[in-house]
Amino acid sequence: MSNINWNKVKIKHVLGIAKDLPGYPDEHDLLFHIIKEVGSRKDPSFTDVQLASQLGEDRERIRTLLTSLSSQGYIKIGKVSEEKMIVKVDNNPYV
């Protein structure tokens, strides 16, 4: 994965224990998951529905985390509807 500098990744993600920690997923967990997945895809966009399914999390929680990541400048939120929210990585902190 050329889009991740492992020296900048939180230790919980390096060790693969993030899922076992209280509060999972938090903003950093979601951002790391998105960036890790984007590196292996042609289409760099994601939806809240996909993320909720992949992480086994409630869509409203995912939307809240995505909104926070957007306000911090890490992702851009595209089209939003009741059915889905489309997002793309805008700023990868792991490069």
QUIKAKA-V638232 format. One record per backbone hydrogen bond with DSSP energy under -0.5 kcal/mol. CO is the residue of the C=O (numbers start at 0). NH is the residue of the N-H. If there is no record, write none. Layout:
CO;NH
CO;NH
This chain:
0;3
3;5
4;7
5;8
9;12
9;13
10;14
11;16
11;17
16;19
17;20
20;23
25;29
26;30
27;31
28;32
29;33
30;34
31;35
32;36
33;37
34;38
36;39
37;40
41;43
43;88
45;86
46;50
47;51
48;52
49;53
50;54
51;55
51;56
57;61
58;62
59;63
60;64
61;65
62;66
63;67
64;68
65;69
66;70
67;71
68;73
68;74
69;72
73;89
73;90
75;77
75;87
78;85
83;80
84;47
85;77
86;45
87;75
90;92
91;94
93;4
